[in-house]
């Protein structure tokens, strides 16, 4: 992923108002993010538990998504649907997003199970390991294929925002 700015992030939101985009907290460490290892930018709101955000490069634009998740979680071992990393306890959360456009304004949402820390790109590249758990060994798939899977699965989730 190419480095992006706060202005890029705020302009990318597809499932919220301009006011939502203006009020959302943006990471202050954008200049130190490992951009070459990221397929998307994801972060949670430290001042408002249960809120998270994604910015995904797609074609020639950025797609920004407002997310919500239950902070208590199930406490069970679960697998992220984007990077297929298995986490114990609260490492995976069901994240929901209002749909884009009129459908979202009417209250319709989509959801998927994601790594709560939104570090799927780093897990796929073996740059980060899940806490208190291990990844399932995938002998028949390369790191490049894992990265492709992250991109494909994230794009599949984003496509549901518009349907």
DSSP file (Angstrom, degrees, kcal/mol; ACC not computed):
  #  RESIDUE AA STRUCTURE BP1 BP2  ACC     N-H-->O    O-->H-N    N-H-->O    O-->H-N    TCO  KAPPA ALPHA  PHI   PSI    X-CA   Y-CA   Z-CA
    1    1 A X              0   0    0      0, 0.0     2,-0.2     0, 0.0    37,-0.2   0.000 360.0 360.0 360.0 142.1    0.0    0.0    0.0
    2    2 A X        -     0   0    0      1,-0.1    55,-0.0    34,-0.1     0, 0.0  -0.582 360.0 -92.6 -80.5 147.8    1.2    3.5   -0.7
    3    3 A X        -     0   0    0     -2,-0.2     2,-0.3    28,-0.0    -1,-0.1  -0.296  46.8-161.6 -58.6 143.9    1.4    5.9    2.2
    4    4 A X        -     0   0    0     26,-0.2     2,-0.2    -3,-0.1    -1,-0.0  -0.857   7.0-131.3-127.5 163.5   -1.7    8.0    2.7
    5    5 A X     >  -     0   0    0     -2,-0.3     4,-2.3     1,-0.1     5,-0.1  -0.581  30.6-103.4-109.4 170.3   -2.5   11.2    4.6
    6    6 A X  H  > S+     0   0    0      1,-0.2     4,-2.5     2,-0.2     5,-0.2   0.897 123.7  53.4 -58.7 -40.9   -5.2   12.3    7.0
    7    7 A X  H  > S+     0   0    0      1,-0.2     4,-2.1     2,-0.2    -1,-0.2   0.913 107.6  50.7 -62.1 -43.1   -6.9   14.2    4.1
    8    8 A X  H  > S+     0   0    0      2,-0.2     4,-0.9     1,-0.2    -1,-0.2   0.920 111.2  49.4 -58.4 -44.7   -6.9   11.0    2.0
    9    9 A X  H >X S+     0   0    0     -4,-2.3     3,-0.9     1,-0.2     4,-0.5   0.942 111.6  46.4 -62.4 -50.0   -8.4    9.1    4.9
   10   10 A X  H >< S+     0   0    0     -4,-2.5     3,-0.7     1,-0.3    -1,-0.2   0.857 112.7  50.5 -63.8 -35.1  -11.2   11.6    5.5
   11   11 A X  H 3< S+     0   0    0     -4,-2.1    -1,-0.3    -5,-0.2    -2,-0.2   0.644 102.3  64.1 -76.2 -14.1  -12.1   11.9    1.8
   12   12 A X  H <<  +     0   0    0     -3,-0.9    52,-3.1    -4,-0.9    -1,-0.2   0.614  67.3 120.8 -87.6 -12.1  -12.3    8.1    1.4
   13   13 A X  B <<  +a   64   0A   0     -3,-0.7    52,-0.2    -4,-0.5     3,-0.1  -0.322  29.1 171.3 -63.3 124.2  -15.3    7.3    3.7
   14   14 A X  S    S+     0   0    0     50,-2.7    87,-0.6    -2,-0.1    -1,-0.2   0.557  71.2  46.7-108.2 -13.2  -18.1    5.7    1.7
   15   15 A X  S    S+     0   0    0     49,-0.6     2,-0.3    85,-0.2    83,-0.2  -0.050 106.3  51.6-125.3  34.1  -20.5    4.7    4.5
   16   16 A X  S    S-     0   0    0     -3,-0.1    85,-0.1    49,-0.0     2,-0.1  -0.954  82.7 -90.9-155.2 172.9  -20.8    7.8    6.6
   17   17 A X     >  -     0   0    0     -2,-0.3     4,-2.2     1,-0.1     5,-0.2  -0.307  39.8-105.3 -83.5 170.4  -21.4   11.4    6.4
   18   18 A X  H  > S+     0   0    0      1,-0.2     4,-2.1     2,-0.2     5,-0.1   0.855 124.8  55.2 -61.9 -34.3  -18.9   14.2    5.9
   19   19 A X  H  > S+     0   0    0      2,-0.2     4,-2.1     1,-0.2    -1,-0.2   0.897 105.7  50.5 -65.1 -40.9  -19.4   15.0    9.6
   20   20 A X  H  > S+     0   0    0      1,-0.2     4,-1.6     2,-0.2    -2,-0.2   0.925 111.6  48.3 -60.7 -44.6  -18.6   11.4   10.5
   21   21 A X  H  < S+     0   0    0     -4,-2.2    -2,-0.2     1,-0.2    -1,-0.2   0.873 111.8  49.6 -64.6 -37.4  -15.4   11.6    8.5
   22   22 A X  H  < S+     0   0    0     -4,-2.1    -1,-0.2     1,-0.2    -2,-0.2   0.865 114.4  44.4 -69.7 -36.2  -14.5   14.9   10.1
   23   23 A X  H  < S+     0   0    0     -4,-2.1    -2,-0.2    -5,-0.1    -1,-0.2   0.693  87.8 104.1 -83.4 -20.3  -15.0   13.6   13.7
   24   24 A X  S  < S-     0   0    0     -4,-1.6     2,-0.3    -5,-0.2   -14,-0.0  -0.339  76.6-115.2 -67.5 142.7  -13.3   10.2   13.3
   25   25 A X        -     0   0    0     -2,-0.0     2,-0.4     1,-0.0    -1,-0.1  -0.572  27.2-151.9 -76.1 139.0   -9.9   10.0   14.9
   26   26 A X        -     0   0    0     -2,-0.3   -20,-0.1     1,-0.0     4,-0.1  -0.904  29.0 -97.2-110.8 138.9   -7.0    9.4   12.5
   27   27 A X    >   -     0   0    0     -2,-0.4     3,-0.5     1,-0.2    18,-0.0  -0.259  24.1-151.1 -55.6 137.2   -3.9    7.6   13.5
   28   28 A X  T 3  S+     0   0    0      1,-0.2     3,-0.3     2,-0.1    -1,-0.2   0.509  88.3  67.0 -86.6  -5.5   -1.1   10.0   14.5
   29   29 A X  T >>  +     0   0    0      1,-0.2     3,-1.7     2,-0.1     4,-0.6  -0.038  56.4 126.1-105.8  31.5    1.6    7.5   13.4
   30   30 A X  G X4 S+     0   0    0     -3,-0.5     3,-0.8     1,-0.3    -1,-0.2   0.836  71.3  57.9 -58.7 -32.7    0.9    7.5    9.7
   31   31 A X  G 34 S+     0   0    0     -3,-0.3    -1,-0.3     1,-0.2    -2,-0.1   0.642 110.3  43.0 -74.7 -12.7    4.5    8.4    8.9
   32   32 A X  G <4 S+     0   0    0     -3,-1.7    -1,-0.2     2,-0.1    -2,-0.2   0.350  82.7 120.3-113.6   5.6    5.8    5.3   10.7
   33   33 A X  S << S-     0   0    0     -3,-0.8     2,-2.1    -4,-0.6     3,-0.2  -0.392  75.0-114.8 -67.7 147.7    3.4    2.7    9.5
   34   34 A X    >   +     0   0    0      1,-0.2     3,-2.4     2,-0.1     4,-0.3  -0.457  45.8 171.4 -81.5  69.2    4.9   -0.3    7.6
   35   35 A X  G >   +     0   0    0     -2,-2.1     3,-1.5     1,-0.3    -1,-0.2   0.802  69.5  60.8 -52.9 -37.6    3.2    0.7    4.3
   36   36 A X  G 3  S+     0   0    0      1,-0.3    -1,-0.3    -3,-0.2    -2,-0.1   0.719 109.0  44.8 -66.1 -18.6    5.1   -1.8    2.2
   37   37 A X  G <  S+     0   0    0     -3,-2.4     2,-0.4   -36,-0.1    -1,-0.3   0.337  97.4  93.4-103.7   5.1    3.6   -4.6    4.3
   38   38 A X    <   -     0   0    0     -3,-1.5     3,-0.1    -4,-0.3    81,-0.0  -0.841  41.7-179.9-107.0 136.2    0.0   -3.3    4.4
   39   39 A X  S    S+     0   0    0     -2,-0.4    18,-0.6     1,-0.4     2,-0.3   0.572  84.3   1.6 -98.3 -17.9   -2.8   -4.2    2.0
   40   40 A X  E    S-B   56   0A   0     16,-0.2     2,-0.5    78,-0.1    -1,-0.4  -0.965  75.3-113.9-158.9 159.6   -5.1   -1.8    3.9
   41   41 A X  E     +B   55   0A   0     14,-2.8    14,-2.4    -2,-0.3     2,-0.4  -0.893  38.6 173.2-100.2 126.5   -5.0    0.6    6.8
   42   42 A X  E     +B   54   0A   0     -2,-0.5     2,-0.3    12,-0.2    12,-0.2  -0.996   3.6 158.8-134.8 140.9   -7.0   -0.5    9.8
   43   43 A X  E     -B   53   0A   0     10,-2.0    10,-2.7    -2,-0.4     2,-0.3  -0.989  28.4-130.2-155.1 158.8   -7.3    1.0   13.3
   44   44 A X  E     -B   52   0A   0     -2,-0.3     2,-0.8     8,-0.2     8,-0.3  -0.727  31.2-108.2-107.7 161.3   -9.5    1.2   16.3
   45   45 A X    >   -     0   0    0      6,-2.5     3,-1.0     3,-0.4     6,-0.3  -0.800  23.3-164.9 -92.1 108.4  -10.7    4.2   18.2
   46   46 A X  T 3  S+     0   0    0     -2,-0.8     3,-0.3     1,-0.2    -1,-0.2   0.761  89.9  49.2 -66.0 -22.9   -8.9    4.3   21.6
   47   47 A X  T 3  S+     0   0    0      1,-0.2    -1,-0.2    -3,-0.1     2,-0.2   0.565 117.4  39.2 -92.7  -7.9  -11.4    6.9   22.9
   48   48 A X  S X  S-     0   0    0     -3,-1.0     3,-1.3     3,-0.1    -3,-0.4  -0.679  82.6-147.6-141.8  83.2  -14.5    5.1   21.8
   49   49 A X  T 3  S+     0   0    0     -3,-0.3    22,-0.1     1,-0.2     3,-0.1  -0.195  82.8  37.8 -53.5 138.1  -14.3    1.3   22.3
   50   50 A X  T 3  S+     0   0    0      1,-0.3    19,-2.2    20,-0.1     2,-0.4   0.441  92.4 105.2  98.2   1.1  -16.2   -0.6   19.7
   51   51 A X  E <   + C   0  68A   0     -3,-1.3    -6,-2.5    -6,-0.3    -1,-0.3  -0.942  40.0 165.9-116.0 139.4  -15.3    1.6   16.8
   52   52 A X  E     -BC  44  67A   0     15,-1.9    15,-2.9    -2,-0.4     2,-0.3  -0.931  17.2-149.9-145.0 166.2  -12.9    0.8   14.1
   53   53 A X  E     -BC  43  66A   0    -10,-2.7   -10,-2.0    -2,-0.3     2,-0.4  -0.988   4.3-164.8-143.6 147.0  -12.0    2.1   10.7
   54   54 A X  E     -BC  42  65A   0     11,-2.0    11,-2.9    -2,-0.3     2,-0.4  -0.978   5.0-170.2-129.4 144.7  -10.6    0.7    7.4
   55   55 A X  E     -BC  41  64A   0    -14,-2.4   -14,-2.8    -2,-0.4     2,-0.5  -0.963  16.6-176.2-132.3 119.7   -9.1    2.4    4.4
   56   56 A X  E     -BC  40  63A   0      7,-2.7     7,-2.7    -2,-0.4     2,-0.4  -0.953  25.3-130.0-121.7 126.5   -8.5    0.0    1.4
   57   57 A X  E     + C   0  62A   0    -18,-0.6     2,-0.4    -2,-0.5     5,-0.2  -0.613  34.6 174.2 -71.8 130.2   -6.9    0.9   -1.9
   58   58 A X  E >   - C   0  61A   0      3,-3.2     3,-2.0    -2,-0.4     2,-0.2  -0.954  55.6 -44.6-144.0 119.5   -9.2   -0.3   -4.6
   59   59 A X  T 3  S-     0   0    0     -2,-0.4    -2,-0.0     1,-0.3     0, 0.0  -0.434 123.5 -23.1  56.8-121.4   -8.6    0.3   -8.3
   60   60 A X  T 3  S+     0   0    0     -2,-0.2     2,-0.3    -3,-0.1    -1,-0.3   0.103 128.6  57.6-106.1  22.0   -7.6    4.0   -8.5
   61   61 A X  E <  S- C   0  58A   0     -3,-2.0    -3,-3.2    -5,-0.1     2,-0.4  -0.892  77.1-110.7-143.1 171.6   -9.2    5.1   -5.3
   62   62 A X  E     - C   0  57A   0     -2,-0.3     2,-0.6    -5,-0.2    -5,-0.2  -0.888  21.9-153.9-105.2 139.1   -9.3    4.6   -1.5
   63   63 A X  E     - C   0  56A   0     -7,-2.7    -7,-2.7    -2,-0.4     2,-0.4  -0.956  11.0-164.6-114.7 113.9  -12.4    3.1    0.1
   64   64 A X  E     -aC  13  55A   0    -52,-3.1   -50,-2.7    -2,-0.6   -49,-0.6  -0.820   5.4-166.7-101.0 138.1  -12.8    4.1    3.8
   65   65 A X  E     - C   0  54A   0    -11,-2.9   -11,-2.0    -2,-0.4     2,-0.5  -0.983  16.1-143.7-131.7 130.6  -15.2    2.2    6.0
   66   66 A X  E     - C   0  53A   0     -2,-0.4    32,-0.4   -13,-0.2     2,-0.3  -0.794  29.6-172.7 -87.9 131.6  -16.6    3.0    9.4
   67   67 A X  E     - C   0  52A   0    -15,-2.9   -15,-1.9    -2,-0.5     2,-0.3  -0.875  16.3-162.6-125.8 156.2  -17.0   -0.2   11.5
   68   68 A X  E     +DC  96  51A   0     28,-2.3    28,-3.0    -2,-0.3     2,-0.3  -0.977  12.4 176.7-132.2 151.0  -18.5   -1.2   14.9
   69   69 A X  E     -D   95   0A   0    -19,-2.2     2,-0.5    -2,-0.3    26,-0.1  -0.991  37.0-101.6-151.1 155.9  -17.8   -4.2   17.0
   70   70 A X        -     0   0    0     24,-0.6    24,-0.1    -2,-0.3   -20,-0.1  -0.662  26.7-155.2 -78.1 122.9  -18.8   -5.7   20.3
   71   71 A X  S    S+     0   0    0     -2,-0.5    -1,-0.1     1,-0.2   -21,-0.1   0.781  88.7  56.1 -74.7 -26.0  -16.0   -5.1   22.8
   72   72 A X  S    S-     0   0    0     -3,-0.0    -1,-0.2     2,-0.0     3,-0.1   0.895  85.9-179.5 -72.2 -39.7  -16.9   -8.0   25.1
   73   73 A X        -     0   0    0      1,-0.2    17,-0.1    21,-0.1    20,-0.1   0.114  45.4 -77.6  62.3 177.4  -16.7  -10.6   22.3
   74   74 A X        -     0   0    0     15,-0.2    -1,-0.2     2,-0.2    16,-0.1   0.727  46.6-135.7 -85.6 -23.1  -17.4  -14.2   22.8
   75   75 A X        +     0   0    0     14,-0.4    14,-0.6     1,-0.3     2,-0.2   0.479  65.7 121.6  78.8   0.7  -14.1  -15.1   24.4
   76   76 A X  S    S-     0   0    0     12,-0.2    -1,-0.3    13,-0.1     2,-0.3  -0.560  76.2 -92.0 -94.1 160.0  -13.9  -18.2   22.1
   77   77 A X        +     0   0    0     -2,-0.2     2,-0.3    11,-0.1    11,-0.2  -0.557  56.5 171.8 -68.5 130.5  -11.2  -19.1   19.6
   78   78 A X  E     -F   87   0B   0      9,-2.2     9,-2.8    -2,-0.3     2,-0.4  -0.928  28.6-125.0-140.4 163.5  -12.3  -17.7   16.2
   79   79 A X  E     -F   86   0B   0     -2,-0.3     7,-0.2     7,-0.2     2,-0.2  -0.924  23.2-122.4-114.6 135.1  -10.8  -17.3   12.8
   80   80 A X     >  -     0   0    0      5,-2.5     4,-1.1    -2,-0.4    34,-0.2  -0.534  14.1-146.0 -69.2 135.1  -10.6  -14.0   10.8
   81   81 A X  T  4 S+     0   0    0     32,-2.8    33,-0.1    -2,-0.2    -1,-0.1   0.600  94.1  50.1 -81.2 -10.0  -12.4  -14.3    7.5
   82   82 A X  T  4 S+     0   0    0     31,-0.5    71,-0.3     3,-0.1    72,-0.2   0.902 129.9  11.2 -92.3 -50.2   -9.9  -12.0    5.8
   83   83 A X  T  4 S-     0   0    0      2,-0.1    -2,-0.2    70,-0.1    67,-0.1   0.494  91.3-128.5-108.4  -4.4   -6.5  -13.5    6.7
   84   84 A X     <  +     0   0    0     -4,-1.1     2,-0.4     1,-0.2    52,-0.3   0.742  53.1 153.5  59.7  28.6   -7.6  -16.8    8.2
   85   85 A X        -     0   0    0     50,-0.1    -5,-2.5    44,-0.0     2,-0.5  -0.723  38.5-138.9 -82.9 134.8   -5.6  -16.2   11.4
   86   86 A X  E     -F   79   0B   0     -2,-0.4     2,-0.3    -7,-0.2    -7,-0.2  -0.833  22.9-174.4 -96.9 129.7   -7.0  -18.0   14.4
   87   87 A X  E     -F   78   0B   0     -9,-2.8    -9,-2.2    -2,-0.5     2,-0.2  -0.909  17.4-133.3-121.4 148.9   -7.1  -16.0   17.7
   88   88 A X  S >  S-     0   0    0     43,-0.6     3,-1.6    -2,-0.3   -12,-0.2  -0.531  72.2  -6.9 -89.8 166.8   -8.0  -17.0   21.2
   89   89 A X  T 3  S-     0   0    0    -14,-0.6   -14,-0.4     1,-0.2     3,-0.4  -0.232 133.9 -11.4  52.6-118.3  -10.2  -14.9   23.4
   90   90 A X  T 3  S+     0   0    0      1,-0.2    -1,-0.2   -15,-0.2    26,-0.1   0.011  97.1 111.7-107.1  27.4  -11.0  -11.6   21.9
   91   91 A X  S <  S+     0   0    0     -3,-1.6    25,-2.6    40,-0.1    26,-0.5   0.633  77.8  47.1 -77.1 -15.1   -8.6  -11.5   19.0
   92   92 A X  E    S- E   0 115A   0     -3,-0.4     2,-0.3    23,-0.3    23,-0.2  -0.992  70.3-176.3-127.5 136.7  -11.4  -11.7   16.4
   93   93 A X  E     - E   0 114A   0     21,-2.7    21,-2.6    -2,-0.4     2,-0.8  -0.962  34.1-113.8-131.0 147.9  -14.5   -9.6   16.4
   94   94 A X  E     - E   0 113A   0     -2,-0.3   -24,-0.6    19,-0.2     2,-0.5  -0.734  40.2-162.8 -76.1 112.5  -17.6   -9.5   14.3
   95   95 A X  E     -DE  69 112A   0     17,-3.1    17,-2.1    -2,-0.8     2,-0.3  -0.869   4.5-164.9-103.9 130.7  -17.2   -6.1   12.7
   96   96 A X  E     -DE  68 111A   0    -28,-3.0   -28,-2.3    -2,-0.5     2,-0.4  -0.866   4.3-168.9-116.6 149.6  -20.3   -4.5   11.2
   97   97 A X  E     - E   0 110A   0     13,-2.9    13,-2.2    -2,-0.3   -30,-0.2  -0.999  28.3-113.2-136.5 135.8  -20.5   -1.6    8.8
   98   98 A X  E     - E   0 109A   0    -32,-0.4    11,-0.3    -2,-0.4   -32,-0.2  -0.447  45.2-108.6 -60.7 141.4  -23.4    0.5    7.5
   99   99 A X        -     0   0    0      9,-2.8    63,-0.2     4,-0.2     2,-0.1  -0.312  38.3 -98.6 -67.7 158.5  -23.9   -0.1    3.8
  100  100 A X  S >  S-     0   0    0     61,-2.0     3,-0.5     4,-0.1     4,-0.5  -0.472  81.0  -1.6 -76.7 149.5  -23.0    2.6    1.5
  101  101 A X  T 3> S-     0   0    0    -87,-0.6     4,-1.8     1,-0.2     3,-0.4  -0.290 122.0 -17.5  77.5-154.5  -25.7    5.0    0.1
  102  102 A X  H 3> S+     0   0    0      1,-0.2     4,-1.4     2,-0.2    -1,-0.2   0.854 131.4  60.1 -58.9 -38.4  -29.5    4.9    0.7
  103  103 A X  H <4>S+     0   0    0     -3,-0.5     5,-2.1     1,-0.2     3,-0.3   0.910 107.5  45.1 -58.9 -43.4  -29.4    1.3    2.0
  104  104 A X  H >45S+     0   0    0     -4,-0.5     3,-1.6    -3,-0.4    -1,-0.2   0.865 108.3  56.4 -68.6 -36.5  -27.0    2.3    4.8
  105  105 A X  H 3<5S+     0   0    0     -4,-1.8    -1,-0.2     1,-0.3    -2,-0.2   0.751 103.4  56.6 -66.3 -22.3  -29.1    5.4    5.6
  106  106 A X  T 3<5S-     0   0    0     -4,-1.4    -1,-0.3    -3,-0.3    -2,-0.2   0.445 128.6 -99.1 -86.6  -0.7  -32.0    3.0    6.1
  107  107 A X  T < 5S+     0   0    0     -3,-1.6     2,-0.2     1,-0.3    -3,-0.2   0.496  72.1 147.3 100.9   4.0  -30.1    1.1    8.7
  108  108 A X      < -     0   0    0     -5,-2.1    -9,-2.8    -6,-0.2    -1,-0.3  -0.531  22.5-179.2 -77.5 139.9  -28.8   -1.9    6.6
  109  109 A X  E     -E   98   0A   0    -11,-0.3     2,-0.3    -2,-0.2   -11,-0.2  -0.865  20.8-149.9-133.0 164.6  -25.4   -3.3    7.5
  110  110 A X  E     -E   97   0A   0    -13,-2.2   -13,-2.9    -2,-0.3     2,-0.3  -0.932  19.6-169.4-128.3 157.4  -22.9   -5.9    6.5
  111  111 A X  E     +E   96   0A   0     -2,-0.3     2,-0.3   -15,-0.2   -15,-0.2  -0.975  12.8 175.0-146.7 160.3  -20.5   -7.7    8.8
  112  112 A X  E     -E   95   0A   0    -17,-2.1   -17,-3.1    -2,-0.3     2,-0.6  -0.976  39.0-100.2-157.3 159.1  -17.6  -10.0    8.8
  113  113 A X  E     +E   94   0A   0     -2,-0.3   -32,-2.8   -19,-0.2   -31,-0.5  -0.769  49.3 171.7 -87.3 121.0  -15.2  -11.5   11.4
  114  114 A X  E     -E   93   0A   0    -21,-2.6   -21,-2.7    -2,-0.6     2,-0.2  -0.894  44.7 -88.3-127.0 155.1  -11.9   -9.6   11.4
  115  115 A X  E >   -E   92   0A   0     -2,-0.3     3,-2.0   -23,-0.2   -23,-0.3  -0.471  40.7-132.7 -56.2 128.3   -8.8   -9.6   13.6
  116  116 A X  T 3  S+     0   0    0    -25,-2.6    -1,-0.2     1,-0.3   -24,-0.1   0.818 107.4  50.2 -60.3 -31.4   -9.7   -7.1   16.3
  117  117 A X  T 3  S-     0   0    0    -26,-0.5    -1,-0.3   -74,-0.0   -75,-0.1   0.487 104.5-133.8 -84.9  -1.9   -6.3   -5.3   15.8
  118  118 A X    <   +     0   0    0     -3,-2.0     3,-0.3     1,-0.1   -76,-0.2   0.794  64.5 132.5  55.3  33.6   -7.0   -5.1   12.1
  119  119 A X    >>  +     0   0    0      1,-0.2     4,-2.0     2,-0.1     3,-0.7  -0.091  15.6 133.2-102.1  32.5   -3.4   -6.3   11.4
  120  120 A X  H 3>  +     0   0    0      1,-0.3     4,-2.6     2,-0.2     5,-0.2   0.859  68.7  56.0 -52.9 -41.7   -4.4   -9.0    8.8
  121  121 A X  H 3> S+     0   0    0     -3,-0.3     4,-1.3     1,-0.2    -1,-0.3   0.890 108.8  47.0 -60.3 -39.7   -1.7   -7.9    6.4
  122  122 A X  H <4>S+     0   0    0     -3,-0.7     5,-2.8     2,-0.2     6,-1.1   0.862 111.3  50.7 -72.9 -35.9    1.0   -8.4    9.0
  123  123 A X  H ><5S+     0   0    0     -4,-2.0     3,-1.4     3,-0.2    -2,-0.2   0.914 108.6  52.5 -64.9 -42.1   -0.4  -11.8   10.0
  124  124 A X  H 3<5S+     0   0    0     -4,-2.6    -1,-0.2     1,-0.3    -2,-0.2   0.829 112.6  45.0 -63.3 -31.2   -0.4  -13.0    6.4
  125  125 A X  T 3<5S-     0   0    0     -4,-1.3    -1,-0.3    -5,-0.2    -2,-0.2   0.345 112.9-118.6 -93.7   5.9    3.2  -12.0    6.0
  126  126 A X  T < 5S+     0   0    0     -3,-1.4    -3,-0.2     2,-0.2    -2,-0.1   0.789  80.2 124.3  59.7  29.7    4.2  -13.6    9.3
  127  127 A X  S   <S+     0   0    0     -5,-2.8     2,-0.3     1,-0.2    -4,-0.2   0.604  75.5  31.6 -89.5 -15.4    5.3  -10.2   10.6
  128  128 A X  S    S-     0   0    0     -6,-1.1     2,-0.4    -8,-0.1    -1,-0.2  -0.995  71.7-151.3-141.5 144.1    3.0  -10.6   13.6
  129  129 A X        -     0   0    0     -2,-0.3     5,-0.1    -3,-0.1     3,-0.1  -0.901  31.5-102.6-114.0 144.3    1.9  -13.7   15.5
  130  130 A X    >   -     0   0    0     -2,-0.4     3,-1.2   -44,-0.1     2,-0.2  -0.378  43.3-104.6 -64.8 142.9   -1.5  -14.0   17.4
  131  131 A X  T 3  S-     0   0    0      1,-0.3   -43,-0.6   -43,-0.1    -1,-0.1  -0.459  97.4  -3.2 -68.3 136.8   -1.2  -13.6   21.1
  132  132 A X  T 3  S+     0   0    0     -2,-0.2     2,-0.3     1,-0.2    -1,-0.3   0.692 125.3  73.7  56.5  22.3   -1.5  -16.8   23.1
  133  133 A X    <   -     0   0    0     -3,-1.2     2,-0.4   -45,-0.1    -1,-0.2  -0.939  68.7-129.1-152.3 173.9   -2.1  -18.8   19.9
  134  134 A X        -     0   0    0     -2,-0.3     2,-0.2    -3,-0.1   -48,-0.2  -0.948  25.4-113.9-128.8 151.1   -0.5  -20.1   16.8
  135  135 A X        -     0   0    0     -2,-0.4     2,-0.2   -50,-0.1   -50,-0.1  -0.538  39.4-104.8 -75.1 147.8   -1.4  -19.9   13.2
  136  136 A X        -     0   0    0    -52,-0.3     2,-0.3    -2,-0.2    -1,-0.1  -0.560  42.8-109.3 -67.6 138.3   -2.5  -23.1   11.5
  137  137 A X        -     0   0    0     -2,-0.2     2,-0.6     1,-0.1     3,-0.1  -0.558  30.5-166.9 -72.9 130.0    0.4  -24.2    9.3
  138  138 A X    >   +     0   0    0     -2,-0.3     3,-1.0     1,-0.1    -1,-0.1  -0.823  14.9 168.7-118.3  89.5   -0.4  -23.8    5.7
  139  139 A X  T 3  S+     0   0    0     -2,-0.6    -1,-0.1     1,-0.2    -2,-0.0   0.739  73.6  55.9 -73.5 -23.0    2.3  -25.8    3.8
  140  140 A X  T 3  S+     0   0    0     -3,-0.1     2,-0.4     2,-0.1    -1,-0.2   0.275  99.1  67.6 -97.2  13.0    0.6  -25.6    0.5
  141  141 A X  S <  S-     0   0    0     -3,-1.0    -3,-0.1     4,-0.0     2,-0.1  -0.997  70.3-140.6-137.6 133.3    0.3  -21.9    0.3
  142  142 A X     >  -     0   0    0     -2,-0.4     4,-2.0     1,-0.1     5,-0.1  -0.335  31.4-106.0 -84.8 168.8    3.0  -19.3   -0.1
  143  143 A X  H  > S+     0   0    0      1,-0.2     4,-2.4     2,-0.2     5,-0.2   0.899 122.6  55.1 -60.2 -40.7    3.2  -15.9    1.6
  144  144 A X  H  > S+     0   0    0      1,-0.2     4,-2.3     2,-0.2    -1,-0.2   0.890 107.5  49.1 -60.9 -39.3    2.3  -14.2   -1.7
  145  145 A X  H  > S+     0   0    0      2,-0.2     4,-2.1     1,-0.2    -1,-0.2   0.865 109.2  52.5 -68.8 -35.5   -0.8  -16.4   -1.9
  146  146 A X  H  X S+     0   0    0     -4,-2.0     4,-2.1     2,-0.2    -2,-0.2   0.909 109.8  48.8 -64.2 -41.5   -1.7  -15.5    1.6
  147  147 A X  H  X S+     0   0    0     -4,-2.4     4,-2.2     2,-0.2    -2,-0.2   0.919 110.2  51.0 -64.5 -43.6   -1.4  -11.8    0.7
  148  148 A X  H  X S+     0   0    0     -4,-2.3     4,-2.8     1,-0.2    -1,-0.2   0.895 108.6  52.8 -58.6 -40.1   -3.5  -12.3   -2.4
  149  149 A X  H  X S+     0   0    0     -4,-2.1     4,-2.9     2,-0.2     5,-0.3   0.902 106.8  51.9 -64.3 -41.0   -6.1  -14.0   -0.2
  150  150 A X  H  X S+     0   0    0     -4,-2.1     4,-2.5     2,-0.2     5,-0.2   0.942 112.5  45.7 -58.6 -47.9   -6.2  -11.0    2.2
  151  151 A X  H  X S+     0   0    0     -4,-2.2     4,-2.5     2,-0.2    -2,-0.2   0.931 115.1  46.7 -63.1 -46.4   -6.8   -8.7   -0.8
  152  152 A X  H  X S+     0   0    0     -4,-2.8     4,-2.1     1,-0.2    -2,-0.2   0.925 114.3  46.6 -62.0 -45.9   -9.5  -10.9   -2.3
  153  153 A X  H  X S+     0   0    0     -4,-2.9     4,-1.9   -71,-0.3    -1,-0.2   0.879 113.3  48.7 -67.7 -37.7  -11.3  -11.4    1.0
  154  154 A X  H  X S+     0   0    0     -4,-2.5     4,-2.5    -5,-0.3    -1,-0.2   0.919 111.6  49.6 -67.4 -42.3  -11.2   -7.7    1.9
  155  155 A X  H  X S+     0   0    0     -4,-2.5     4,-2.2    -5,-0.2    -2,-0.2   0.868 108.3  53.8 -64.1 -35.3  -12.5   -6.8   -1.6
  156  156 A X  H  X S+     0   0    0     -4,-2.1     4,-1.0     2,-0.2    -1,-0.2   0.909 109.6  47.9 -64.0 -41.7  -15.3   -9.3   -1.2
  157  157 A X  H >X S+     0   0    0     -4,-1.9     3,-0.7     1,-0.2     4,-0.6   0.940 111.8  49.6 -62.9 -46.4  -16.3   -7.7    2.0
  158  158 A X  H >X S+     0   0    0     -4,-2.5     3,-1.4     1,-0.2     4,-0.6   0.867 103.6  59.5 -62.4 -36.8  -16.2   -4.2    0.5
  159  159 A X  H >< S+     0   0    0     -4,-2.2     3,-0.9     1,-0.3     4,-0.5   0.818  98.2  60.1 -62.5 -28.5  -18.3   -5.3   -2.5
  160  160 A X  H << S+     0   0    0     -4,-1.0     3,-0.4    -3,-0.7    -1,-0.3   0.715  91.3  68.9 -71.7 -19.7  -21.1   -6.3    0.0
  161  161 A X  H << S+     0   0    0     -3,-1.4   -61,-2.0    -4,-0.6    -1,-0.2   0.801 106.0  40.2 -64.8 -27.5  -21.2   -2.6    1.1
  162  162 A X    <<        0   0    0     -3,-0.9    -1,-0.2    -4,-0.6    -2,-0.2   0.506 360.0 360.0-101.4  -7.2  -22.6   -1.7   -2.2
  163  163 A X              0   0    0     -4,-0.5    -1,-0.2    -3,-0.4    -2,-0.1   0.479 360.0 360.0 -87.7 360.0  -25.1   -4.5   -2.9
